[in-house]
Amino acid sequence: MKNFLKVLPFIVVLLLVANPALAAEAAKAPYQAADAAGYIGLGAGFAIGLAALGGAIGQGNSVRAALEGIARNPDAAGKIQTPMILGLALIESLVIFGFVVAFLLQDKI
């Protein structure tokens, strides 16, 4: 996790530099109301990416903790598995909410 936090700023900079919407916006001289579509598209892309990233990290942490608990006490596997699956479903619902927000943003383009 510490290595990921060290690399995260470089990933963000790479995404900002490599984004064609930003390059197209930089080529235009004055700002116009029609230019907002590029920013809306950029926001939709970030919404999907951050939702997937956050969901994957959250699910990984919860499964890791559940497996450590089962490894320490195998008799408690049934008591640990049900809340873990419920927690995974709630995390996934937040990811789906991020996707819905991104699709709603795309409708405004």
C-alpha positions in Angstrom: 0.0 0.0 0.0 2.9 2.4 0.8 4.4 1.7 -2.7 1.0 2.5 -4.3 0.8 5.8 -2.5 4.3 6.7 -3.7 3.3 5.9 -7.3 -0.2 7.5 -7.2 0.9 11.1 -7.9 2.8 9.9 -11.0 -0.3 8.0 -12.2 -2.5 11.1 -11.8 0.0 13.3 -13.7 0.3 10.7 -16.5 -3.5 10.7 -16.8 -3.7 14.4 -16.9 -1.0 14.7 -19.5 -2.1 11.9 -21.7 -5.8 12.9 -21.7 -6.8 14.1 -25.2 -9.7 16.2 -23.9 -7.2 18.4 -22.0 -4.9 18.6 -25.0 -7.8 19.7 -27.2 -8.9 22.3 -24.6 -5.4 23.7 -24.5 -5.3 24.2 -28.2 -8.4 26.5 -28.2 -7.8 30.1 -27.4 -10.9 31.5 -25.5 -13.2 29.6 -23.2 -16.7 28.9 -24.6 -19.8 27.4 -23.1 -19.5 24.5 -25.5 -16.1 23.6 -24.1 -17.7 22.4 -20.9 -18.5 19.1 -22.7 -14.8 18.1 -22.5 -14.7 18.8 -18.8 -17.9 16.8 -18.3 -16.3 13.9 -20.1 -13.2 14.2 -18.1 -15.3 14.1 -14.9 -17.1 11.0 -16.1 -13.9 9.2 -16.7 -12.5 10.1 -13.3 -15.8 9.0 -11.7 -15.5 5.6 -13.2 -11.8 5.2 -12.5 -12.0 6.4 -8.9 -15.0 4.2 -8.2 -13.3 1.1 -9.5 -10.1 1.9 -7.7 -11.7 2.6 -4.4 -13.9 -0.4 -4.6 -11.0 -2.7 -5.5 -9.0 -1.4 -2.5 -11.9 -1.7 -0.1 -12.8 -5.2 -1.2 -9.2 -6.3 -1.1 -8.8 -5.0 2.5 -12.0 -6.6 3.7 -11.3 -10.0 2.1 -7.7 -9.9 3.5 -9.0 -9.2 7.0 -11.7 -12.0 6.8 -9.1 -14.5 5.6 -6.7 -13.6 8.4 -9.6 -14.0 10.9 -10.5 -17.4 9.4 -6.8 -18.5 9.4 -6.5 -17.6 13.1 -9.8 -19.3 14.1 -11.1 -21.8 11.4 -14.2 -22.6 13.5 -15.4 -19.0 13.1 -15.4 -19.2 9.2 -19.2 -19.3 9.0 -19.6 -16.3 11.3 -17.0 -14.3 9.4 -18.1 -15.2 5.8 -21.6 -13.8 6.0 -20.7 -10.3 7.2 -17.8 -10.3 4.7 -20.1 -11.0 1.8 -22.6 -8.4 3.0 -19.8 -5.9 3.2 -18.5 -6.7 -0.3 -22.0 -6.2 -1.6 -22.2 -2.8 0.0 -18.8 -1.8 -1.4 -19.9 -2.9 -4.8 -23.0 -0.9 -4.6 -20.9 2.2 -4.1 -18.9 1.3 -7.2 -22.2 0.9 -9.2 -23.2 4.3 -7.8 -20.0 5.8 -9.3 -20.8 4.2 -12.6 -24.4 5.7 -12.5 -22.9 9.1 -11.8 -20.5 8.8 -14.7 -23.3 7.8 -17.1 -25.5 10.7 -16.0 -22.5 13.0 -16.7 -22.2 11.5 -20.1 -25.8 12.4 -20.9 -25.0 16.0 -20.4 -22.3 16.0 -23.2 
